[in-house]
Amino acid sequence: MRDILHMRTTITIGEDLLDEARKLSGKKGYSEAIVTSLRDYVDLKKRLELLELLFEQKTPHSHKQVKKMRRKRQWSS
């Protein structure tokens, strides 16, 4: 579903950065390398946002509660 709309654009990117992105992405063409790099960047930002949300919330169980539940075999490790 991502590839339905294509937009042709002109941007200025340093040749060294383009070459590095192409090599790291494993793509032969510059366009493929740029698209892959942008997708990776967006995915990374989404994962980082999820991690931030995860660490903002309190853990559902304290250490004491987990130990007690393990003793009663209600919690697996």
N, CA, C and O atoms as a printed pandas DataFrame, in Angstrom:
     atom_number atom_name residue_name chain_id  residue_number  x_coord  y_coord  z_coord
0              1         N          MET        A               1    0.813   -1.184    0.000
1              2        CA          MET        A               1    0.000    0.000    0.000
2              3         C          MET        A               1    0.867    1.264    0.000
3              4         O          MET        A               1    0.407    2.326   -0.418
4              5         N          ARG        A               2    2.089    1.160    0.454
5              6        CA          ARG        A               2    2.978    2.320    0.527
6              7         C          ARG        A               2    3.340    2.866   -0.858
7              8         O          ARG        A               2    3.553    4.069   -1.009
8              9         N          ASP        A               3    3.412    1.993   -1.868
9             10        CA          ASP        A               3    3.955    2.383   -3.162
10            11         C          ASP        A               3    2.895    2.831   -4.160
11            12         O          ASP        A               3    3.165    2.863   -5.360
12            13         N          ILE        A               4    1.717    3.171   -3.705
13            14        CA          ILE        A               4    0.669    3.584   -4.624
14            15         C          ILE        A               4    0.975    4.958   -5.202
15            16         O          ILE        A               4    0.810    5.163   -6.404
16            17         N          LEU        A               5    1.403    5.878   -4.403
17            18        CA          LEU        A               5    1.674    7.236   -4.849
18            19         C          LEU        A               5    3.177    7.433   -4.980
19            20         O          LEU        A               5    3.929    7.212   -4.031
20            21         N          HIS        A               6    3.602    7.845   -6.151
21            22        CA          HIS        A               6    5.016    8.141   -6.375
22            23         C          HIS        A               6    5.151    9.634   -6.602
23            24         O          HIS        A               6    4.333   10.244   -7.292
24            25         N          MET        A               7    6.179   10.215   -6.023
25            26        CA          MET        A               7    6.393   11.644   -6.198
26            27         C          MET        A               7    7.830   11.862   -6.671
27            28         O          MET        A               7    8.786   11.488   -5.993
28            29         N          ARG        A               8    7.955   12.451   -7.801
29            30        CA          ARG        A               8    9.275   12.760   -8.327
30            31         C          ARG        A               8    9.682   14.109   -7.750
31            32         O          ARG        A               8    8.893   15.054   -7.747
32            33         N          THR        A               9   10.914   14.194   -7.264
33            34        CA          THR        A               9   11.376   15.430   -6.644
34            35         C          THR        A               9   12.858   15.628   -6.928
35            36         O          THR        A               9   13.568   14.680   -7.265
36            37         N          THR        A              10   13.304   16.825   -6.793
37            38        CA          THR        A              10   14.714   17.144   -6.956
38            39         C          THR        A              10   15.249   17.617   -5.611
39            40         O          THR        A              10   14.732   18.566   -5.021
40            41         N          ILE        A              11   16.284   16.948   -5.137
41            42        CA          ILE        A              11   16.901   17.337   -3.876
42            43         C          ILE        A              11   18.416   17.345   -4.049
43            44         O          ILE        A              11   18.958   16.704   -4.950
44            45         N          THR        A              12   19.071   18.065   -3.192
45            46        CA          THR        A              12   20.520   18.123   -3.231
46            47         C          THR        A              12   21.063   17.321   -2.057
47            48         O          THR        A              12   20.825   17.645   -0.894
48            49         N          ILE        A              13   21.800   16.263   -2.393
49            50        CA          ILE        A              13   22.393   15.398   -1.378
50            51         C          ILE        A              13   23.854   15.209   -1.757
51            52         O          ILE        A              13   24.176   14.972   -2.921
52            53         N          GLY        A              14   24.730   15.315   -0.773
53            54        CA          GLY        A              14   26.156   15.123   -1.029
54            55         C          GLY        A              14   26.438   13.734   -1.594
55            56         O          GLY        A              14   25.829   12.749   -1.177
56            57         N          GLU        A              15   27.356   13.665   -2.537
57            58        CA          GLU        A              15   27.665   12.396   -3.189
58            59         C          GLU        A              15   28.199   11.358   -2.203
59            60         O          GLU        A              15   27.892   10.172   -2.316
60            61         N          ASP        A              16   28.998   11.811   -1.238
61            62        CA          ASP        A              16   29.536   10.873   -0.249
62            63         C          ASP        A              16   28.426   10.253    0.592
63            64         O          ASP        A              16   28.475    9.064    0.907
64            65         N          LEU        A              17   27.416   11.061    0.960
65            66        CA          LEU        A              17   26.286   10.541    1.738
66            67         C          LEU        A              17   25.441    9.572    0.907
67            68         O          LEU        A              17   24.999    8.536    1.403
68            69         N          LEU        A              18   25.227    9.923   -0.354
69            70        CA          LEU        A              18   24.477    9.035   -1.243
70            71         C          LEU        A              18   25.185    7.697   -1.427
71            72         O          LEU        A              18   24.555    6.641   -1.375
72            73         N          ASP        A              19   26.482    7.748   -1.641
73            74        CA          ASP        A              19   27.251    6.507   -1.814
74            75         C          ASP        A              19   27.198    5.644   -0.559
75            76         O          ASP        A              19   27.043    4.425   -0.640
76            77         N          GLU        A              20   27.326    6.280    0.593
77            78        CA          GLU        A              20   27.284    5.533    1.849
78            79         C          GLU        A              20   25.906    4.905    2.067
79            80         O          GLU        A              20   25.809    3.753    2.488
80            81         N          ALA        A              21   24.847    5.659    1.783
81            82        CA          ALA        A              21   23.482    5.135    1.927
82            83         C          ALA        A              21   23.267    3.966    0.967
83            84         O          ALA        A              21   22.638    2.971    1.327
84            85         N          ARG        A              22   23.790    4.088   -0.254
85            86        CA          ARG        A              22   23.638    3.023   -1.239
86            87         C          ARG        A              22   24.366    1.763   -0.786
87            88         O          ARG        A              22   23.835    0.659   -0.902
88            89         N          LYS        A              23   25.569    1.926   -0.277
89            90        CA          LYS        A              23   26.345    0.770    0.186
90            91         C          LYS        A              23   25.695    0.114    1.405
91            92         O          LYS        A              23   25.576   -1.110    1.462
92            93         N          LEU        A              24   25.277    0.920    2.372
93            94        CA          LEU        A              24   24.671    0.371    3.592
94            95         C          LEU        A              24   23.324   -0.291    3.335
95            96         O          LEU        A              24   22.971   -1.266    3.998
96            97         N          SER        A              25   22.576    0.235    2.377
97            98        CA          SER        A              25   21.260   -0.333    2.087
98            99         C          SER        A              25   21.356   -1.574    1.207
99           100         O          SER        A              25   20.428   -2.381    1.155
100          101         N          GLY        A              26   22.489   -1.720    0.512
101          102        CA          GLY        A              26   22.647   -2.863   -0.382
102          103         C          GLY        A              26   21.923   -2.682   -1.705
103          104         O          GLY        A              26   21.786   -3.637   -2.470
104          105         N          LYS        A              27   21.464   -1.485   -1.982
105          106        CA          LYS        A              27   20.743   -1.204   -3.224
106          107         C          LYS        A              27   21.711   -0.705   -4.288
107          108         O          LYS        A              27   22.734   -0.096   -3.974
108          109         N          LYS        A              28   21.378   -0.968   -5.547
109          110        CA          LYS        A              28   22.263   -0.560   -6.648
110          111         C          LYS        A              28   22.020    0.883   -7.062
111          112         O          LYS        A              28   22.961    1.619   -7.356
112          113         N          GLY        A              29   20.753    1.283   -7.085
113          114        CA          GLY        A              29   20.423    2.633   -7.537
114          115         C          GLY        A              29   20.267    3.611   -6.397
115          116         O          GLY        A              29   19.999    3.231   -5.257
116          117         N          TYR        A              30   20.441    4.894   -6.731
117          118        CA          TYR        A              30   20.309    5.934   -5.710
118          119         C          TYR        A              30   18.878    6.057   -5.206
119          120         O          TYR        A              30   18.651    6.220   -4.007
120          121         N          SER        A              31   17.908    5.980   -6.121
121          122        CA          SER        A              31   16.503    6.112   -5.704
122          123         C          SER        A              31   16.115    5.001   -4.730
123          124         O          SER        A              31   15.481    5.261   -3.707
124          125         N          GLU        A              32   16.495    3.775   -5.048
125          126        CA          GLU        A              32   16.193    2.655   -4.150
126          127         C          GLU        A              32   16.850    2.855   -2.793
127          128         O          GLU        A              32   16.246    2.582   -1.756
128          129         N          ALA        A              33   18.087    3.331   -2.806
129          130        CA          ALA        A              33   18.813    3.553   -1.557
130          131         C          ALA        A              33   18.149    4.639   -0.720
131          132         O          ALA        A              33   18.056    4.515    0.501
132          133         N          ILE        A              34   17.690    5.697   -1.370
133          134        CA          ILE        A              34   17.041    6.788   -0.649
134          135         C          ILE        A              34   15.718    6.321   -0.053
135          136         O          ILE        A              34   15.423    6.609    1.107
136          137         N          VAL        A              35   14.919    5.600   -0.840
137          138        CA          VAL        A              35   13.634    5.102   -0.351
138          139         C          VAL        A              35   13.846    4.147    0.822
139          140         O          VAL        A              35   13.149    4.234    1.833
140          141         N          THR        A              36   14.809    3.237    0.685
141          142        CA          THR        A              36   15.106    2.293    1.767
142          143         C          THR        A              36   15.555    3.029    3.023
143          144         O          THR        A              36   15.121    2.706    4.129
144          145         N          SER        A              37   16.419    4.015    2.849
145          146        CA          SER        A              37   16.912    4.786    3.993
146          147         C          SER        A              37   15.786    5.550    4.679
147          148         O          SER        A              37   15.730    5.600    5.908
148          149         N          LEU        A              38   14.897    6.141    3.901
149          150        CA          LEU        A              38   13.769    6.870    4.489
150          151         C          LEU        A              38   12.828    5.927    5.229
151          152         O          LEU        A              38   12.349    6.256    6.314
152          153         N          ARG        A              39   12.561    4.755    4.651
153          154        CA          ARG        A              39   11.701    3.783    5.336
154          155         C          ARG        A              39   12.337    3.329    6.651
155          156         O          ARG        A              39   11.667    3.233    7.679
156          157         N          ASP        A              40   13.635    3.056    6.598
157          158        CA          ASP        A              40   14.340    2.636    7.818
158          159         C          ASP        A              40   14.289    3.727    8.878
159          160         O          ASP        A              40   14.101    3.437   10.060
160          161         N          TYR        A              41   14.454    4.974    8.464
161          162        CA          TYR        A              41   14.430    6.097    9.390
162          163         C          TYR        A              41   13.054    6.229   10.043
163          164         O          TYR        A              41   12.949    6.391   11.259
164          165         N          VAL        A              42   12.003    6.159    9.227
165          166        CA          VAL        A              42   10.637    6.273    9.751
166          167         C          VAL        A              42   10.341    5.126   10.712
167          168         O          VAL        A              42    9.774    5.343   11.783
168          169         N          ASP        A              43   10.723    3.908   10.336
169          170        CA          ASP        A              43   10.509    2.752   11.217
170          171         C          ASP        A              43   11.255    2.907   12.533
171          172         O          ASP        A              43   10.721    2.587   13.595
172          173         N          LEU        A              44   12.490    3.399   12.465
173          174        CA          LEU        A              44   13.277    3.613   13.679
174          175         C          LEU        A              44   12.613    4.633   14.592
175          176         O          LEU        A              44   12.527    4.417   15.801
176          177         N          LYS        A              45   12.143    5.744   14.029
177          178        CA          LYS        A              45   11.492    6.775   14.838
178          179         C          LYS        A              45   10.229    6.228   15.505
179          180         O          LYS        A              45    9.943    6.552   16.657
180          181         N          LYS        A              46    9.471    5.394   14.774
181          182        CA          LYS        A              46    8.268    4.802   15.350
182          183         C          LYS        A              46    8.621    3.876   16.512
183          184         O          LYS        A              46    7.949    3.882   17.543
184          185         N          ARG        A              47    9.678    3.080   16.342
185          186        CA          ARG        A              47   10.095    2.186   17.430
186          187         C          ARG        A              47   10.563    2.980   18.635
187          188         O          ARG        A              47   10.268    2.610   19.772
188          189         N          LEU        A              48   11.289    4.065   18.404
189          190        CA          LEU        A              48   11.747    4.899   19.513
190          191         C          LEU        A              48   10.576    5.530   20.258
191          192         O          LEU        A              48   10.602    5.632   21.484
192          193         N          GLU        A              49    9.544    5.955   19.519
193          194        CA          GLU        A              49    8.353    6.507   20.166
194          195         C          GLU        A              49    7.674    5.451   21.041
195          196         O          GLU        A              49    7.227    5.748   22.149
196          197         N          LEU        A              50    7.601    4.220   20.536
197          198        CA          LEU        A              50    6.999    3.149   21.327
198          199         C          LEU        A              50    7.803    2.868   22.589
199          200         O          LEU        A              50    7.233    2.636   23.655
200          201         N          LEU        A              51    9.128    2.888   22.469
201          202        CA          LEU        A              51    9.968    2.672   23.648
202          203         C          LEU        A              51    9.770    3.777   24.676
203          204         O          LEU        A              51    9.715    3.515   25.877
204          205         N          GLU        A              52    9.665    5.012   24.198
205          206        CA          GLU        A              52    9.432    6.118   25.125
206          207         C          GLU        A              52    8.112    5.936   25.857
207          208         O          GLU        A              52    8.035    6.161   27.065
208          209         N          LEU        A              53    7.068    5.529   25.131
209          210        CA          LEU        A              53    5.776    5.277   25.770
210          211         C          LEU        A              53    5.873    4.141   26.779
211          212         O          LEU        A              53    5.296    4.213   27.864
212          213         N          LEU        A              54    6.596    3.106   26.420
213          214        CA          LEU        A              54    6.755    1.963   27.306
214          215         C          LEU        A              54    7.405    2.365   28.621
215          216         O          LEU        A              54    6.965    1.931   29.686
216          217         N          PHE        A              55    8.444    3.188   28.564
217          218        CA          PHE        A              55    9.164    3.556   29.775
218          219         C          PHE        A              55    8.494    4.681   30.542
219          220         O          PHE        A              55    8.855    4.936   31.692
220          221         N          GLU        A              56    7.530    5.359   29.939
221          222        CA          GLU        A              56    6.765    6.369   30.664
222          223         C          GLU        A              56    5.761    5.717   31.606
223          224         O          GLU        A              56    5.438    6.269   32.658
224          225         N          GLN        A              57    5.271    4.544   31.226
225          226        CA          GLN        A              57    4.260    3.860   32.026
226          227         C          GLN        A              57    4.923    3.096   33.165
227          228         O          GLN        A              57    6.052    2.619   33.049
228          229         N          LYS        A              58    4.195    2.998   34.253
229          230        CA          LYS        A              58    4.701    2.235   35.394
230          231         C          LYS        A              58    4.603    0.751   35.083
231          232         O          LYS        A              58    3.723    0.315   34.341
232          233         N          THR        A              59    5.494    0.002   35.645
233          234        CA          THR        A              59    5.424   -1.448   35.479
234          235         C          THR        A              59    4.237   -1.977   36.266
235          236         O          THR        A              59    3.932   -1.461   37.341
236          237         N          PRO        A              60    3.563   -2.997   35.750
237          238        CA          PRO        A              60    2.356   -3.484   36.416
238          239         C          PRO        A              60    2.629   -4.214   37.730
239          240         O          PRO        A              60    1.732   -4.338   38.564
240          241         N          HIS        A              61    3.860   -4.700   37.923
241          242        CA          HIS        A              61    4.163   -5.473   39.119
242          243         C          HIS        A              61    5.470   -4.988   39.737
243          244         O          HIS        A              61    6.424   -4.646   39.038
244          245         N          SER        A              62    5.485   -4.969   41.031
245          246        CA          SER        A              62    6.731   -4.661   41.730
246          247         C          SER        A              62    7.580   -5.923   41.804
247          248         O          SER        A              62    7.097   -7.021   41.523
248          249         N          HIS        A              63    8.819   -5.768   42.175
249          250        CA          HIS        A              63    9.715   -6.921   42.310
250          251         C          HIS        A              63    9.176   -7.910   43.342
251          252         O          HIS        A              63    9.233   -9.123   43.140
252          253         N          LYS        A              64    8.656   -7.384   44.443
253          254        CA          LYS        A              64    8.081   -8.246   45.483
254          255         C          LYS        A              64    6.901   -9.045   44.946
255          256         O          LYS        A              64    6.773  -10.237   45.226
256          257         N          GLN        A              65    6.040   -8.388   44.174
257          258        CA          GLN        A              65    4.873   -9.067   43.617
258          259         C          GLN        A              65    5.298  -10.181   42.662
259          260         O          GLN        A              65    4.715  -11.265   42.677
260          261         N          VAL        A              66    6.293   -9.925   41.846
261          262        CA          VAL        A              66    6.774  -10.935   40.887
262          263         C          VAL        A              66    7.341  -12.130   41.638
263          264         O          VAL        A              66    7.050  -13.273   41.288
264          265         N          LYS        A              67    8.159  -11.879   42.680
265          266        CA          LYS        A              67    8.719  -12.980   43.467
266          267         C          LYS        A              67    7.612  -13.814   44.113
267          268         O          LYS        A              67    7.671  -15.043   44.118
268          269         N          LYS        A              68    6.607  -13.134   44.654
269          270        CA          LYS        A              68    5.490  -13.826   45.289
270          271         C          LYS        A              68    4.721  -14.661   44.267
271          272         O          LYS        A              68    4.349  -15.799   44.551
272          273         N          MET        A              69    4.485  -14.108   43.095
273          274        CA          MET        A              69    3.772  -14.827   42.049
274          275         C          MET        A              69    4.575  -16.032   41.549
275          276         O          MET        A              69    4.005  -17.075   41.227
276          277         N          ARG        A              70    5.889  -15.880   41.489
277          278        CA          ARG        A              70    6.730  -17.006   41.069
278          279         C          ARG        A              70    6.656  -18.150   42.075
279          280         O          ARG        A              70    6.609  -19.323   41.705
280          281         N          ARG        A              71    6.648  -17.786   43.346
281          282        CA          ARG        A              71    6.538  -18.822   44.377
282          283         C          ARG        A              71    5.222  -19.571   44.256
283          284         O          ARG        A              71    5.159  -20.776   44.501
284          285         N          LYS        A              72    4.181  -18.860   43.882
285          286        CA          LYS        A              72    2.864  -19.489   43.727
286          287         C          LYS        A              72    2.674  -20.060   42.316
287          288         O          LYS        A              72    1.597  -20.552   41.979
288          289         N          ARG        A              73    3.730  -19.990   41.496
289          290        CA          ARG        A              73    3.712  -20.468   40.115
290          291         C          ARG        A              73    2.657  -19.767   39.254
291          292         O          ARG        A              73    2.056  -20.383   38.373
292          293         N          GLN        A              74    2.441  -18.496   39.512
293          294        CA          GLN        A              74    1.529  -17.704   38.705
294          295         C          GLN        A              74    2.274  -16.860   37.682
295          296         O          GLN        A              74    1.655  -16.185   36.859
296          297         N          TRP        A              75    3.572  -16.895   37.730
297          298        CA          TRP        A              75    4.386  -16.053   36.855
298          299         C          TRP        A              75    5.540  -16.893   36.360
299          300         O          TRP        A              75    6.259  -17.475   37.171
300          301         N          SER        A              76    5.742  -16.977   35.071
301          302        CA          SER        A              76    6.879  -17.736   34.550
302          303         C          SER        A              76    8.021  -16.791   34.220
303          304         O          SER        A              76    7.800  -15.629   33.881
304          305         N          SER        A              77    9.227  -17.292   34.319
305          306        CA          SER        A              77   10.388  -16.451   34.036
306          307         C          SER        A              77   11.018  -16.824   32.737
307          308         O          SER        A              77   12.012  -16.218   32.337
